[in-house]
Protein backbone atom coordinates (compact mmCIF):
# COMPACT_ATOMS: atom_id res chain seq x y z
CA UNK A 1 0.00 0.00 0.00
CA UNK A 2 1.21 3.48 -0.86
CA UNK A 3 -0.24 6.82 0.16
CA UNK A 4 -1.21 8.80 -2.91
CA UNK A 5 -1.27 12.56 -2.35
CA UNK A 6 -3.07 13.06 -5.69
CA UNK A 7 -6.05 11.26 -4.12
CA UNK A 8 -5.85 13.10 -0.78
CA UNK A 9 -3.60 10.48 0.81
CA UNK A 10 -5.71 7.45 -0.11
CA UNK A 11 -3.79 4.22 0.36
CA UNK A 12 -3.69 2.23 -2.86
CA UNK A 13 -2.04 -1.01 -3.96
CA UNK A 14 0.35 -1.24 -6.91
CA UNK A 15 -0.92 -4.36 -8.66
CA UNK A 16 1.81 -5.05 -11.16
CA UNK A 17 4.33 -7.64 -12.19
CA UNK A 18 6.70 -4.85 -13.21
CA UNK A 19 9.98 -4.40 -11.37
CA UNK A 20 9.24 -1.25 -9.40
CA UNK A 21 12.99 -0.85 -8.77
CA UNK A 22 13.89 -0.73 -12.48
CA UNK A 23 15.22 2.81 -13.10
CA UNK A 24 12.61 4.14 -15.57
CA UNK A 25 9.76 2.48 -13.73
CA UNK A 26 10.99 3.72 -10.35
CA UNK A 27 11.35 7.26 -11.73
CA UNK A 28 7.76 7.18 -13.09
CA UNK A 29 6.39 5.89 -9.78
CA UNK A 30 8.36 8.52 -7.84
CA UNK A 31 7.07 11.29 -10.13
CA UNK A 32 3.50 10.03 -9.75
CA UNK A 33 3.74 9.89 -5.97
CA UNK A 34 4.97 13.50 -5.99
CA UNK A 35 1.72 14.69 -7.61
CA UNK A 36 -0.59 16.56 -5.24
CA UNK A 37 -4.26 17.31 -4.79
CA UNK A 38 -3.49 20.57 -6.60
CA UNK A 39 -2.40 18.56 -9.63
CA UNK A 40 -5.68 16.63 -9.39
CA UNK A 41 -7.64 19.88 -9.47
CA UNK A 42 -5.69 20.96 -12.58
CA UNK A 43 -6.75 17.66 -14.20
CA UNK A 44 -10.43 18.20 -13.37
CA UNK A 45 -11.40 19.31 -16.88
CA UNK A 46 -10.62 15.86 -18.32
CA UNK A 47 -12.60 13.91 -15.74
CA UNK A 48 -15.47 16.39 -15.79
CA UNK A 49 -15.60 16.11 -19.60
CA UNK A 50 -16.00 12.33 -19.25
CA UNK A 51 -18.88 12.86 -16.83
CA UNK A 52 -20.56 15.46 -19.09
CA UNK A 53 -20.14 13.26 -22.17
CA UNK A 54 -21.74 10.27 -20.43
CA UNK A 55 -24.45 12.49 -18.92
CA UNK A 56 -25.35 13.85 -22.35
CA UNK A 57 -25.15 10.50 -24.15
CA UNK A 58 -27.40 8.73 -21.64
CA UNK A 59 -29.92 11.50 -21.05
CA UNK A 60 -28.53 11.67 -17.53
CA UNK A 61 -31.01 14.24 -16.38
CA UNK A 62 -33.62 11.48 -16.51
CA UNK A 63 -31.80 9.16 -14.07
CA UNK A 64 -28.15 10.02 -13.40
CA UNK A 65 -28.94 13.31 -11.68
CA UNK A 66 -31.24 11.44 -9.33
CA UNK A 67 -28.66 8.68 -8.73
CA UNK A 68 -25.57 10.80 -8.01
CA UNK A 69 -26.78 14.37 -7.86
CA UNK A 70 -25.39 17.17 -9.97
CA UNK A 71 -21.85 18.33 -9.15
CA UNK A 72 -22.07 21.96 -8.01
CA UNK A 73 -18.74 22.75 -9.70
CA UNK A 74 -16.48 20.82 -12.07
CA UNK A 75 -14.09 20.16 -9.15
CA UNK A 76 -16.95 18.48 -7.25
CA UNK A 77 -16.76 15.59 -9.75
CA UNK A 78 -13.90 14.16 -7.67
CA UNK A 79 -16.34 13.32 -4.85
CA UNK A 80 -17.82 10.79 -7.30
CA UNK A 81 -14.48 9.05 -7.96
CA UNK A 82 -13.24 6.16 -5.84
CA UNK A 83 -9.60 5.34 -6.60
CA UNK A 84 -8.74 1.64 -6.78
CA UNK A 85 -5.52 -0.04 -7.71
CA UNK A 86 -2.45 1.37 -9.42
CA UNK A 87 -0.43 -0.28 -12.16
CA UNK A 88 2.33 0.21 -14.70
CA UNK A 89 2.31 -0.07 -18.48
CA UNK A 90 5.13 0.46 -20.92
CA UNK A 91 4.60 2.25 -24.22
CA UNK A 92 4.14 0.33 -27.45
CA UNK A 93 6.58 0.30 -30.35
CA UNK A 94 8.81 3.36 -30.34
CA UNK A 95 7.05 4.85 -27.31
CA UNK A 96 9.58 4.40 -24.51
CA UNK A 97 7.42 6.02 -21.84
CA UNK A 98 6.40 4.32 -18.62
CA UNK A 99 2.75 4.88 -17.75
CA UNK A 100 1.35 4.84 -14.24
CA UNK A 101 -2.37 4.16 -14.23
CA UNK A 102 -5.15 4.17 -11.68
CA UNK A 103 -8.29 2.11 -12.05
CA UNK A 104 -11.12 3.95 -10.32
CA UNK A 105 -14.81 3.48 -9.80
CA UNK A 106 -16.98 6.44 -10.69
CA UNK A 107 -20.62 7.13 -10.00
CA UNK A 108 -21.51 8.20 -13.55
CA UNK A 109 -20.20 5.06 -15.30
CA UNK A 110 -20.41 2.16 -12.89
CA UNK A 111 -19.98 -0.42 -15.66
CA UNK A 112 -16.78 0.96 -17.27
CA UNK A 113 -15.25 2.92 -14.41
CA UNK A 114 -12.57 5.56 -14.80
CA UNK A 115 -9.05 4.98 -16.05
CA UNK A 116 -6.47 7.67 -15.37
CA UNK A 117 -3.02 7.34 -17.00
CA UNK A 118 0.06 9.48 -16.37
CA UNK A 119 2.94 9.47 -18.89
CA UNK A 120 6.18 8.89 -17.00
CA UNK A 121 4.14 9.46 -13.84
CA UNK A 122 4.08 13.21 -14.49
CA UNK A 123 1.34 14.23 -16.91
CA UNK A 124 -2.23 12.95 -17.08
CA UNK A 125 -2.36 11.87 -20.71
CA UNK A 126 -5.52 9.76 -20.67
CA UNK A 127 -8.83 9.76 -18.82
CA UNK A 128 -11.95 7.79 -19.63
CA UNK A 129 -13.44 4.35 -19.32
CA UNK A 130 -11.09 1.46 -18.63
CA UNK A 131 -9.91 0.00 -21.95
CA UNK A 132 -6.44 -1.36 -21.16
CA UNK A 133 -4.50 1.16 -23.28
CA UNK A 134 -2.02 3.80 -22.07
CA UNK A 135 -2.96 6.39 -24.72
CA UNK A 136 -5.92 7.17 -26.94
CA UNK A 137 -3.59 6.82 -29.95
CA UNK A 138 -2.99 3.19 -28.88
CA UNK A 139 -6.64 2.55 -28.08
CA UNK A 140 -7.88 3.71 -31.48
CA UNK A 141 -4.79 3.03 -33.61
CA UNK A 142 -4.76 6.71 -34.59
CA UNK A 143 -1.67 8.87 -34.05
CA UNK A 144 -3.75 12.05 -34.43
CA UNK A 145 -5.12 11.22 -30.96
CA UNK A 146 -1.64 11.30 -29.33
CA UNK A 147 -2.42 14.49 -27.36
CA UNK A 148 -6.09 13.66 -26.65
CA UNK A 149 -6.66 13.04 -22.95
CA UNK A 150 -10.40 12.35 -23.03
CA UNK A 151 -11.75 11.05 -26.34
CA UNK A 152 -15.46 11.84 -26.19
CA UNK A 153 -18.39 10.40 -28.10
CA UNK A 154 -19.42 14.03 -28.57
CA UNK A 155 -16.27 15.81 -29.85
CA UNK A 156 -17.30 18.95 -27.96
CA UNK A 157 -16.28 17.14 -24.75
CA UNK A 158 -12.92 15.84 -25.98
CA UNK A 159 -9.93 17.31 -24.15
CA UNK A 160 -6.28 17.64 -25.10
CA UNK A 161 -3.05 18.02 -23.21
CA UNK A 162 -2.65 21.71 -24.05
CA UNK A 163 -6.27 22.91 -23.84
C-alpha positions in Angstrom: 0.0 0.0 0.0 1.2 3.5 -0.9 -0.2 6.8 0.2 -1.2 8.8 -2.9 -1.3 12.6 -2.3 -3.1 13.1 -5.7 -6.0 11.3 -4.1 -5.9 13.1 -0.8 -3.6 10.5 0.8 -5.7 7.4 -0.1 -3.8 4.2 0.4 -3.7 2.2 -2.9 -2.0 -1.0 -4.0 0.3 -1.2 -6.9 -0.9 -4.4 -8.7 1.8 -5.0 -11.2 4.3 -7.6 -12.2 6.7 -4.9 -13.2 10.0 -4.4 -11.4 9.2 -1.2 -9.4 13.0 -0.9 -8.8 13.9 -0.7 -12.5 15.2 2.8 -13.1 12.6 4.1 -15.6 9.8 2.5 -13.7 11.0 3.7 -10.4 11.3 7.3 -11.7 7.8 7.2 -13.1 6.4 5.9 -9.8 8.4 8.5 -7.8 7.1 11.3 -10.1 3.5 10.0 -9.7 3.7 9.9 -6.0 5.0 13.5 -6.0 1.7 14.7 -7.6 -0.6 16.6 -5.2 -4.3 17.3 -4.8 -3.5 20.6 -6.6 -2.4 18.6 -9.6 -5.7 16.6 -9.4 -7.6 19.9 -9.5 -5.7 21.0 -12.6 -6.8 17.7 -14.2 -10.4 18.2 -13.4 -11.4 19.3 -16.9 -10.6 15.9 -18.3 -12.6 13.9 -15.7 -15.5 16.4 -15.8 -15.6 16.1 -19.6 -16.0 12.3 -19.2 -18.9 12.9 -16.8 -20.6 15.5 -19.1 -20.1 13.3 -22.2 -21.7 10.3 -20.4 -24.4 12.5 -18.9 -25.4 13.9 -22.4 -25.1 10.5 -24.2 -27.4 8.7 -21.6 -29.9 11.5 -21.0 -28.5 11.7 -17.5 -31.0 14.2 -16.4 -33.6 11.5 -16.5 -31.8 9.2 -14.1 -28.2 10.0 -13.4 -28.9 13.3 -11.7 -31.2 11.4 -9.3 -28.7 8.7 -8.7 -25.6 10.8 -8.0 -26.8 14.4 -7.9 -25.4 17.2 -10.0 -21.9 18.3 -9.1 -22.1 22.0 -8.0 -18.7 22.7 -9.7 -16.5 20.8 -12.1 -14.1 20.2 -9.1 -16.9 18.5 -7.3 -16.8 15.6 -9.8 -13.9 14.2 -7.7 -16.3 13.3 -4.9 -17.8 10.8 -7.3 -14.5 9.0 -8.0 -13.2 6.2 -5.8 -9.6 5.3 -6.6 -8.7 1.6 -6.8 -5.5 0.0 -7.7 -2.5 1.4 -9.4 -0.4 -0.3 -12.2 2.3 0.2 -14.7 2.3 -0.1 -18.5 5.1 0.5 -20.9 4.6 2.3 -24.2 4.1 0.3 -27.4 6.6 0.3 -30.3 8.8 3.4 -30.3 7.1 4.9 -27.3 9.6 4.4 -24.5 7.4 6.0 -21.8 6.4 4.3 -18.6 2.8 4.9 -17.8 1.3 4.8 -14.2 -2.4 4.2 -14.2 -5.2 4.2 -11.7 -8.3 2.1 -12.0 -11.1 4.0 -10.3 -14.8 3.5 -9.8 -17.0 6.4 -10.7 -20.6 7.1 -10.0 -21.5 8.2 -13.6 -20.2 5.1 -15.3 -20.4 2.2 -12.9 -20.0 -0.4 -15.7 -16.8 1.0 -17.3 -15.3 2.9 -14.4 -12.6 5.6 -14.8 -9.0 5.0 -16.1 -6.5 7.7 -15.4 -3.0 7.3 -17.0 0.1 9.5 -16.4 2.9 9.5 -18.9 6.2 8.9 -17.0 4.1 9.5 -13.8 4.1 13.2 -14.5 1.3 14.2 -16.9 -2.2 13.0 -17.1 -2.4 11.9 -20.7 -5.5 9.8 -20.7 -8.8 9.8 -18.8 -11.9 7.8 -19.6 -13.4 4.3 -19.3 -11.1 1.5 -18.6 -9.9 0.0 -21.9 -6.4 -1.4 -21.2 -4.5 1.2 -23.3 -2.0 3.8 -22.1 -3.0 6.4 -24.7 -5.9 7.2 -26.9 -3.6 6.8 -29.9 -3.0 3.2 -28.9 -6.6 2.5 -28.1 -7.9 3.7 -31.5 -4.8 3.0 -33.6 -4.8 6.7 -34.6 -1.7 8.9 -34.0 -3.8 12.1 -34.4 -5.1 11.2 -31.0 -1.6 11.3 -29.3 -2.4 14.5 -27.4 -6.1 13.7 -26.7 -6.7 13.0 -22.9 -10.4 12.4 -23.0 -11.7 11.1 -26.3 -15.5 11.8 -26.2 -18.4 10.4 -28.1 -19.4 14.0 -28.6 -16.3 15.8 -29.9 -17.3 18.9 -28.0 -16.3 17.1 -24.8 -12.9 15.8 -26.0 -9.9 17.3 -24.2 -6.3 17.6 -25.1 -3.1 18.0 -23.2 -2.6 21.7 -24.0 -6.3 22.9 -23.8 
